[in-house]
Amino acid sequence: MQTSRHISFAILTFTILAAGALLLEHTGFFAGAFRTEILARVDAGVVVSVGEAVTARNVNASDKASVR
């Protein structure tokens, strides 16, 4: 007895669509559609080091403790 190897129409359709989308993206048809650029600027005065953050947190904790 021989079994047939039936491929689901939905799986075949999905595979063809996914391959087509990947090919179009690779060739540049969707150039920039799946990419984002982060446009940010960091000023030296805004940067906080770990030591400054720990000190500020400890000061806030001691202020809260003294209020009680």
N, C-alpha and C positions, 0 to 999 in steps of 0.2 A: 504494500500500500504506500502511496506517495502523498506527502503533505504539501499543500501549496503555501508559498511564502507571500502572503497578501500584505501589502503596505497600505496603511491607512491613508485615505485621501487628505485628511486634515494634517497629518504629520508631513506628508510630502509637500503640501502647499506651504506650510509654515517653513520648512527647510528651504524651499526655493525663494520665498520672500526674504528670509533672513540672509541667505547668501547674496541675493540681489542688493539688499540694503548695505551689507558689508562691502560689496564690490563698489557700489556708488560712493560710499564714504571714503573708501581707499583711493578711488580715482580723483577725489576732490570735488565731486558734485555737491556734497554737503559740507564743503570747507567752512569751518568755523561754527557750524551748527551744534556740534557736540563739544565745543571748547569754550572755556570762560577764562577771561584774564582778570587777575586781581590787581586793581589799581589802588594802591595804598601808599601813603607817605608816613614815615615815622620821624618825628622830631626828637632830637637828643634830649630835650627837656621833658618829654613825655615818658621816656623809657624808665621803668622802675626795676631796680635790681632785686634779687631774691632777699638779700639782707635788709633792704629798705622795706620790703613788703612784710617780712617777719616782724621787724621793729614796729611798723604801723599797726599790725594786728595785735601785738602784745600791748601797745599803748591803749588801743581801743578796749581790750579785755580788762586792763587794769582800771580804766575809767568806768566801765560798767560795774566792776566789783566794788569800787569805792562808793557808788551811788546807793548800793544796797545797804 
